[in-house]
Structures are given as structure tokens and as C-alpha cells.
């Protein structure tokens, strides 16, 4: 038999093997191993460390619950948890509110060429260094930065822009807003324009079309954008440190401070595990939000 006939037969046999029930399972083994080695195993080790103890600045295996008791009973943990939840919720609301008009314009108002350019302009910053972007905002908002230089040149006094809640929200939105816009652009791109045109032909105003037709149609995208913004803001460390100088303290800052205070890795692990459990709970609750089309009738 010639080589030309053997190659199709070999390709056919390989295709049959991959199409067999065991084929997808074999292809999924590398991904499963990756998750086990780089996620599940470190997470299990992190939980185990929470029951260890530190003696003479050294970790020693043990099974004590003192770390959990001390962390949950400390006022610093309660204050950091409240600050983190508050900041994350504010960032989530701002990200969704600011992202929707931008996504609406990109998905439904721009030409295909301009839409591709706008999406590219959103994607490129995501792949750039987040820390460099925060440094750039420091240069803009600092007392000697661009904004204050222009303001003092116009006759005003130096504004305390850096180190407050405004600068912190700017930093968090730098992280979350591009992703929220991209998610909503993808959601709005799947909406059939014929539905919007039909609502307008029936006499609905633009506001009624958005509230009663468009928003119910992209409800899954809204939930995904809000969940993504909350998860990113909740675990961020860069903006709270470089934009406010760790004031107010957040859970991510508390993890680092706990490690620095006597190498308390077990207590820092307690905080980290608590953050993961809380984020998992919020993610599961977000999945319970109804994402089907609204049954509420709208009137012209």
C-alpha cells in the first residue's frame, strides 16, 4: 500500500479516536491538571495554613482555631471588610452606569469600522500594566500634576485630588470600566435592532425603548458586568495603596500588613480564605438573578 493511502487512513483513525466518548476527556486532562496544580492545591494549602501557628517567626504545623478567632474578633478586620464592601459596591454602580452609555454608543450607533476601533481602544489598555496606569494617574492628580498645574495657572488654589475617595474611585474604575464596557458591548451587539425599531414605530420614546426593551434583553450582560467589576474591585491592592496611601484600609492591605507583623502567615491566610468565600458567595448569588426576558408589558 502506498504512503498516500496510509495518510488518509491514519487521519481517519485519529479523528475516530477524538470523536469517541473518551476523546474529550483526554483533551481535558491538561486543563484539569493545570487547575489542580495551580489553583486547587494552593487553595487547599492556604486553608491548611490557617490552622498552623507561628513560633519565633517560624511556621509550625498544628491544628488550632486561634487564628480564626483572633481575625474575626478584631476591629481592624471588621473595618477593612466594611471599607472593602463599600468601595466595591460604589465602584460596581459607577462602572455599570458609566459603561452602559459608552457601550450603547459603540454597539448601536457607530459604524462597523468605528466600532472595531473603539473596541480596540478598550482592549489595548487592558493588556498594559495596571500599575503603570496608576502611576500615570498619580502624575495627573498630584499637587504638582497636570490638573493642579492648569488650575493654579488659571488662578485657583491647589486641589487635594490625590489621597482621597475621588482618586481611589478613579483608580478602581481604571481597572474595572474597560472590562464592563466590553461586556456590555458584546451583550448589546446580540440585540436585534428590529425589536428596537418596532418599539419606536409603536410610539415608544427612546427612554421607554431602553428601559422596557433594551435593558431586559441584556440583563445577563448587566449581571456579568456588575459581577466582574465587583470581583476586581474587591480584591484590588494597587489602587488603595498608591492612590490613597492605604487609607482607608481594605482587606487586601490587611493581608499584607498581617504578614509584616511577625510573619503571621496563618492569620493572613484566614483573611485570604474569607475573601475567597465571600467572593464565591457573591458570585453564586449573582447567578441566581433572573436573566430571562422580562414579562412586564410596556405601553406606548
C-alpha positions in Angstrom: 0.0 0.0 0.0 1.4 3.4 -0.9 2.0 6.3 1.5 -0.8 8.4 0.0 -3.3 5.8 1.1 -1.9 5.4 4.6 -2.1 9.1 5.5 -5.9 9.4 5.0 -6.4 6.2 6.9 -4.2 7.4 9.8 -6.1 10.8 9.8 -9.4 8.9 9.9 -8.3 6.7 12.8 -7.2 9.8 14.7 -10.5 11.5 14.1 -12.4 8.5 15.2 -10.4 8.3 18.4 -11.1 12.0 19.2 -14.8 11.6 18.4 -15.1 8.7 20.8 -16.5 9.3 24.3 -13.1 9.2 25.8 -11.7 11.7 23.3 -13.0 14.9 25.0 -11.9 13.5 28.4 -8.4 13.0 27.2 -8.2 16.5 25.7 -9.5 18.0 29.0 -6.8 16.3 31.1 -4.1 19.1 30.7 -6.6 21.7 31.7 -7.7 19.7 34.7 -4.1 19.1 35.8 -3.4 22.9 35.4 -6.3 23.7 37.7 -5.3 21.2 40.2 -1.7 22.2 40.4 -2.0 25.9 40.2 -5.4 26.5 41.9 -6.8 23.7 43.9 -3.6 22.6 45.5 -2.5 26.1 46.6 -6.0 26.8 47.9 -6.1 23.6 50.0 -2.6 24.5 51.3 -3.9 28.0 52.1 -6.8 26.6 54.1 -4.4 24.2 56.0 -2.1 27.1 57.0 -5.0 28.9 58.7 -4.7 26.2 61.4 -1.0 26.5 61.9 0.8 28.7 64.4 3.9 30.9 64.4 6.6 30.5 67.0 9.8 32.6 66.9 8.8 33.9 63.5 8.6 30.4 62.0 5.6 28.5 60.8 4.8 25.3 62.7 2.2 22.7 61.7 -0.6 22.5 64.2 -4.4 22.4 64.4 -5.6 25.4 66.3 -8.5 27.7 65.7 -6.9 30.7 67.4 -6.1 32.4 64.1 -9.8 32.4 63.0 -10.9 33.6 66.4 -8.4 36.5 66.5 -9.1 37.6 63.0 -12.9 37.6 63.2 -12.9 39.3 66.6 -10.5 42.1 65.6 -11.9 45.6 64.9 -9.3 46.0 62.1 -10.8 43.1 60.2 -14.4 44.4 60.6 -13.3 47.9 59.5 -11.4 46.6 56.5 -14.3 44.4 55.5 -16.8 47.2 55.6 -14.5 49.5 53.7 -13.8 46.9 51.0 -17.5 46.1 50.6 -18.5 49.8 50.4 -15.8 50.7 47.9 -16.6 47.7 45.7 -20.3 48.4 45.7 -19.7 52.1 44.7 -17.2 51.0 42.0 -19.7 48.5 40.7 -22.5 51.0 40.4 -20.3 53.6 38.8 -18.8 51.1 36.4 -22.2 49.9 35.1 -23.7 53.4 35.0 -20.8 54.8 33.0 -20.3 51.7 30.9 -23.8 51.5 29.5 -23.9 54.8 27.6 -20.5 54.1 26.1 -21.4 50.5 25.2 -24.7 51.7 23.7 -23.0 54.2 21.5 -20.3 51.7 20.4 -22.6 48.8 19.7 -25.7 50.5 18.2 -24.6 54.0 17.0 -21.2 53.6 15.4 -20.3 52.3 12.0 -18.7 48.8 11.9 -15.3 50.4 11.3 -15.5 52.9 14.1 -16.9 50.1 16.4 -13.9 48.0 15.8 -11.6 50.9 16.5 -13.4 51.7 19.7 -13.2 48.1 20.9 -9.5 48.0 20.1 -9.1 51.2 22.2 -10.7 49.5 25.1 -8.8 46.2 24.7 -5.3 47.7 24.4 -5.2 49.3 27.9 -6.3 46.0 29.5 -3.1 44.4 28.3 -0.9 47.2 29.5 0.4 47.4 33.0 -2.2 48.3 35.5 0.5 49.7 37.9 1.8 52.0 35.1 -1.7 53.4 34.6 -2.0 54.1 38.3 1.4 55.9 38.2 0.1 57.9 35.3 -2.9 59.0 37.4 -0.6 60.0 40.2 1.2 62.3 37.8 -2.1 63.8 36.7 -3.7 64.2 40.2 -0.7 65.0 42.4 -0.3 68.6 43.8 2.3 69.3 41.1 0.4 67.3 38.5 -1.3 68.2 35.3 -4.7 69.1 36.7 -3.4 71.3 39.5 -0.9 72.9 37.2 -3.6 74.0 34.9 -5.9 75.0 37.8 -3.3 77.1 39.5 -2.3 78.7 36.1 -6.0 79.8 35.9 -5.8 81.4 39.3 -7.1 78.7 41.6 -5.5 77.1 44.6 -4.0 73.6 44.7 -6.7 70.9 45.0 -6.2 67.8 47.2 -7.1 65.4 44.4 -4.7 62.6 45.4 -5.2 60.6 48.5 -9.0 60.8 48.8 -12.0 58.9 47.7 -12.1 60.5 44.3 -8.6 59.3 43.4 -9.4 55.9 44.7 -12.5 55.6 42.6 -10.6 56.8 39.6 -8.0 54.1 40.1 -10.6 51.3 40.6 -12.5 52.5 37.5 -9.3 52.4 35.6 -9.3 48.6 36.3 -13.0 47.8 36.0 -14.5 50.2 33.5 -12.9 48.9 30.3 -14.0 45.4 31.0 -17.5 46.5 31.9 -17.8 48.4 28.6 -16.6 45.4 26.6 -19.0 43.0 28.3 -21.9 45.4 27.6 -20.8 45.9 24.0 -20.9 42.2 23.4 -24.4 42.0 25.1 -25.8 44.9 23.1 -24.4 43.5 19.8 -26.6 40.5 20.2 -29.8 42.5 20.4 -31.9 42.5 17.2 -32.3 46.1 16.0 -35.7 45.1 14.6 -37.1 44.9 18.1 -35.9 48.4 18.9 -37.3 49.7 15.6 -40.6 48.0 16.2 -40.9 49.6 19.6 -40.1 53.0 18.2 -42.7 52.5 15.4 -45.3 51.8 18.1 -44.7 55.2 19.5 -42.3 54.5 22.4 -39.8 57.2 23.3 -36.1 56.4 23.3 -36.2 56.2 27.1 -39.0 53.7 27.0 -37.2 51.6 24.4 -34.1 51.4 26.6 -35.9 50.7 29.9 -38.5 48.2 28.6 -36.9 46.5 25.6 -33.1 47.0 25.7 -32.3 46.6 29.3 -34.4 43.4 29.8 -32.7 41.9 26.7 -29.2 42.4 28.0 -29.9 41.5 31.6 -27.3 38.7 31.6 -24.7 41.1 30.3 -25.5 43.6 33.0 -25.2 41.0 35.7 -21.9 39.8 34.3 -20.5 43.3 34.0 -21.5 44.2 37.6 -20.1 40.9 39.0 -16.8 41.4 37.1 -16.5 44.9 38.4 -17.2 43.9 42.0 -14.8 41.0 42.0 -12.0 43.1 40.6 -12.6 46.0 42.9 -12.9 43.7 46.0 -9.5 42.1 45.6 -7.6 45.1 44.2 -4.4 46.1 46.1 -2.8 48.6 43.8 -5.3 51.5 43.9 -5.9 51.5 47.6 -2.1 51.7 48.2 -0.9 54.1 45.5 -4.0 56.3 45.3 -4.8 56.8 48.9 -1.7 55.6 50.9 -3.6 52.6 52.4 -6.3 54.9 53.9 -8.9 53.6 54.3 -7.6 50.1 54.8 -9.0 47.3 52.8 -8.8 43.5 53.1 -6.0 43.2 50.6 -4.0 45.8 52.5 -4.8 44.0 55.8 -3.4 40.8 54.3 0.0 42.4 53.6 0.1 44.2 57.0 -0.7 41.0 58.8 2.2 39.2 57.1 4.5 42.0 58.0 3.5 41.9 61.7 5.5 39.0 63.0 5.2 36.8 59.8 1.7 36.0 60.7 1.0 33.9 57.6 -1.8 31.9 59.2 -3.8 34.9 60.1 -3.2 36.4 56.7 -4.4 33.1 55.2 -7.6 33.4 57.3 -8.3 36.8 55.7 -7.5 35.4 52.2 -9.8 32.4 52.6 -12.5 34.7 54.0 -12.2 36.9 50.9 -12.5 33.8 48.6 -15.5 32.5 50.4 -17.2 35.9 50.3 -16.5 36.3 46.6 -17.7 32.8 45.9 -20.9 33.5 47.7 -21.5 36.8 45.8 -20.8 35.0 42.5 -23.3 32.3 43.3 -25.9 34.9 44.4 -25.3 36.7 41.1 -26.1 33.6 39.2 -29.5 33.4 40.9 -30.5 36.7 39.5 -33.2 36.1 36.8 -31.7 36.7 33.4 -34.6 35.8 31.2 -36.7 38.3 29.3 -39.0 40.5 31.5 -42.6 39.6 31.4 -43.7 43.1 32.2 -45.6 44.6 29.3 -44.6 48.1 28.1 -47.1 50.5 26.7 -46.5 53.2 24.1 
